[in-house]
Amino acid sequence: MTISVAVSGASGYAGGEVLRLLSNHPDVTIGAITAHSNAGQRLGELAPHLHSLADRILVETTVEQLRGHDVVFLALPHGHSAEIASRLPAETLVIDAGADHRLESPEAWEKFYGSAHAGTWPYGLPELPGARELLVGAKRIAVPGCYPTSVQLALVPGFAANLLEPDDVVVVSASGTSGAGKSAKINLIGSEVMGSMNPYGVGGSHRHTPEMEQGLSNAAGVPVTVSFTPTLAPMPRGILTTATAKVKPGVDEATLRAAWTAAYADEPFVHVLPEGQWPATSSVMGSNHAQIQLAFDPHAGRVIVSAVIDNLTKGTAGGAVQSMNIALGLNETAGLAHEGVAP
Ligand SMILES: NC(=O)c1ccc[n+]([C@@H]2O[C@H](COP(=O)([O-])OP(=O)(O)OC[C@H]3O[C@@H](n4cnc5c(N)ncnc54)[C@H](OP(=O)(O)O)[C@@H]3O)[C@@H](O)[C@H]2O)c1
């Protein structure tokens, strides 16, 4: 069986990463690849690493170009997906890397994005409790944000096992610059970023905060409050998330470790490292893997969990392809089996 796939936003980082993964997918034929200001360009000029697709020409992102494929990936700025998806046939699998359909709460969407809520689609983080069941056969999938992927993978096992207090979760994440997309921004040029780190979106204002709270609250069964601070790190890819939460009375280190280990024992892409070995972003670069380590700080009564992902792979395109595989009944790891590229 060959599945025809169109990729919109193919001139951007997320769309380009979808193409990189699909070019190694055994069941897929790549059809239309679309762009906006770069429509008409040869892909090889913009993404020279995509050798097998170098001579393909980017076309304008229109419903007409995207229609007629079995699967359509949307890797567009947020706010652009709903209109396109509504005009694609119901039987087309539409996978949105943007934020438009991730949030369940219209109020949270309007508060953080300032526009009308477009609705909620099945959420493409298969490792969450019950998520795979909702993805099987789905025709619309919302791919999680990159930070929320790392934070949910870090903390959901503890909330699902009722080991953590819901009202004192603190997360600090460092992200590589590709997390902000490919368009030129002064704060992302080399001179500003190299050899330096800075926080941004401080004080609960980052748009990924409600998405993290949604996933953790669903796992906990009660509302979870997250204090989230992102930082920008001098690397092109990768996220290092450090998440801490107060543990419930009587919970000890062995109980914590057992919960995380059990949660990911059968997962092909999420790995709890051997005790004492802490994750590094370089280990997962270019791969769909996430690595996790945790420790109990008895003095503070907190669990500290570090998680690393590649923001463009497990944090976007890899999660999207993994979700596609589940939705279509393919091998879940198809196109995703490669290791990281450290150092
Ligand atoms: N970067 C990440 O790590 C990451 C992680 C998770 C989710 N995402 C999400 O993925 C989506 C794409 O992000 P990105 O990082 O790939 O951004 P990007 O590198 O800036 O790429 C944006 C893409 O959208 C196209 N585009 C821009 N304005 C458009 C418009 N008005 N109409 C149609 N297409 C338009 C661009 O085309 P031209 O270049 O031809 O103008 C480009 O192909 C975003 O919703 C983002 O939140 C990104």
The ligand as an ORCA input file, in Angstrom:
! r2SCAN-3c Opt
* xyz 0 1
  N       9.876     24.880     14.912
  C       9.482     24.022     15.841
  O      10.286     23.475     16.619
  C       8.025     23.695     15.976
  C       7.656     22.771     16.953
  C       6.316     22.432     17.111
  C       5.368     23.041     16.333
  N       5.742     23.953     15.391
  C       4.676     24.597     14.610
  O       4.824     24.280     13.225
  C       4.334     25.366     12.445
  C       5.451     25.786     11.475
  O       6.555     26.217     12.265
  P       8.021     26.378     11.667
  O       8.925     26.414     12.830
  O       8.247     25.405     10.585
  O       7.920     27.846     11.032
  P       8.730     28.437      9.773
  O      10.056     27.793      9.677
  O       8.667     29.908      9.931
  O       7.860     27.988      8.517
  C       6.576     28.523      8.311
  C       6.004     27.947      7.034
  O       4.704     28.506      6.819
  C       4.691     29.197      5.572
  N       3.882     30.420      5.721
  C       4.240     31.605      6.297
  N       3.222     32.487      6.235
  C       2.211     31.854      5.588
  C       0.914     32.231      5.195
  N       0.432     33.472      5.448
  N       0.136     31.345      4.534
  C       0.605     30.091      4.253
  N       1.843     29.684      4.590
  C       2.624     30.546      5.276
  C       6.125     29.522      5.258
  O       6.257     29.651      3.843
  P       7.403     30.589      3.171
  O       8.683     30.270      3.868
  O       7.386     30.129      1.766
  O       6.950     31.996      3.356
  C       6.839     28.280      5.793
  O       6.739     27.214      4.893
  C       3.957     26.489     13.426
  O       2.567     26.460     13.659
  C       4.722     26.110     14.678
  O       4.121     26.576     15.858
  C       7.042     24.289     15.193
*
